[in-house]
């Protein structure tokens, strides 16, 4: 089935509860900008030092594994490939308790391999406790 799907792989007790995820454009198109929007609820304030690991696989082959500092990304000083924003924090202070929207923008290269991708995001607090977990399945197979 072309398109994408997600699974909240976290626990209800995680500091960031993922309520919904949306991706635009839908379907994703190589060679264009893509935006991932995560609507969530911060159940415990998220402090400086929190991070997330991103793993991307195509089939069983891991093609990327990278750690990102959450607050560095929110301040805009992290990766050029990923532009992260949060409606309740600019990265200069903690993410407060309550509803929040995290948005990740990325430019999909035109030469991205066609296939079915699995993306795993595992976020941790400054204390190395689970923060949130999200799995995405993305189908970039050409349509006939």
Long-range contacts (C-beta under 8 A, 24 or more apart in sequence): 1-139, 2-27, 2-139, 2-141, 2-143, 3-27, 3-28, 3-139, 4-28, 4-136, 4-137, 4-138, 4-139, 5-136, 5-137, 6-134, 6-135, 6-136, 6-137, 7-134, 7-135, 8-133, 8-134, 9-120, 9-133, 9-134, 9-135, 10-130, 10-132, 10-133, 10-134, 11-130, 13-43, 14-43, 14-130, 14-131, 14-132, 14-133, 15-42, 15-43, 15-44, 15-45, 15-46, 15-125, 15-129, 15-131, 15-132, 16-40, 16-41, 16-42, 16-43, 16-46, 16-100, 16-123, 16-131, 16-132, 17-41, 17-43, 17-132, 18-132, 18-134, 21-134, 21-136, 23-136, 27-139, 28-108, 28-138, 28-140, 29-108, 30-108, 30-109, 30-110, 30-111, 30-112, 30-114, 30-140, 31-108, 31-109, 31-110, 32-107, 32-108, 33-105, 33-106, 33-107, 33-108, 34-105, 34-106, 34-107, 34-108, 35-103, 35-104, 35-105, 36-103, 36-104, 36-105, 36-106, 36-136, 37-101, 37-102, 37-103, 38-101, 38-102, 38-103, 38-104, 38-134, 39-99, 39-100, 39-101, 40-99, 40-100, 40-101, 40-102, 40-132, 41-98, 41-99, 41-100, 42-88, 42-95, 42-96, 42-97, 42-98, 42-99, 42-100, 43-97, 44-97, 45-94, 45-95, 45-96, 45-97, 46-70, 46-89, 46-94, 46-95, 46-125, 46-131, 47-94, 47-125, 47-126, 48-94, 48-126, 49-125, 49-126, 50-123, 50-124, 50-125, 50-126, 50-131, 51-123, 51-124, 52-121, 52-122, 52-123, 52-124, 52-131, 52-132, 53-120, 53-121, 53-122, 53-123, 53-124, 54-119, 54-120, 54-121, 55-119, 55-120, 55-122, 56-117, 56-118, 56-119, 56-120, 57-117, 57-118, 57-119, 57-120, 58-113, 58-115, 58-116, 58-117, 58-118, 59-115, 59-116, 70-123, 81-106, 81-107, 82-106, 112-140, 113-140, 114-140, 114-141, 114-142, 115-140, 115-141, 116-140, 116-141
